[in-house]
Amino acid sequence: MGDKASTGAVSGKGCTLHRVVKELFPNKGKKAIDGMVEEIKMSVAGMSSANMKKALKEILPTISDDVISVIA
């Protein structure tokens, strides 16, 4: 998994899945964010690119398809 993306406020090469989750859950602490990121990574590990994109869209429904493509 590329591990890069964002919700729109930040996008491109410098963005990470961690940053996306942090933007979606700004009131959560670092430990909670890290846990969510690890769970997302584990839930899509080993999937084909197409299936990974579908799963990420279900997990992060507010994220655009362009950002999902960068993550995958």
N, C-alpha and C positions, 0 to 999 in steps of 0.2 A: 504494500500500500504506500502511495506517495506521501501521505500524511501532511498534505498541504491544502489550505483553502481558507475561506472566510465567508461571513454572512453578507458582505458587501462593503462594510465600513473599511475593511482592509482586504485586499485580494492580491493574488499573484504569487511570485516565487517566495517572498519572505513570510508567508502566512502558514500557519500550522493548524492541524485539527484541534490542538490544545487551545489556540486562540479563538477558534470558532465556538468551541464549547464554552469558553470563558465569556464570550460575547452573548451567548444564549442564556447563560446562568450567571449574571454579574454578581449576585449576592452569595454565591457559593465560595467556600474557601479553596485554597490550593490543593489540599488533600482530596477534597470531594471532586474537584475538576480532574485531577490526575486519575482518580478512580473511574470516573465516567469515560475518560479518553481510553483507558485500558480496556474497559468493557466493550466499547465500540470497536476497538481494534481486534479484540478476541472474537467478537461476533461476526466479523467479516473476514477473518483470517482464512486463507485457503480457497476463497471464492474466486470464480472467474471475474473478469472486469465488469461484465454486464450484470452479473448477479450482485457483485459488490455495490455497484451504483444503485440498483434497486433497493438493496438492504439499507444503504446509507440514506436514501430518500425516505424510507419508512422511519428510520431512527431520527433523522433530522429533517422533518417535513418542511420547515421554513427556509431551508437552504436551496439556492437556485441550482438548476441542472449544471450550469457552467462551473459552479464551485464544487459540486459533487464530482464532476469530471477531474478537477484538479486534485481532489482528495484521493480518488481512486487511482 
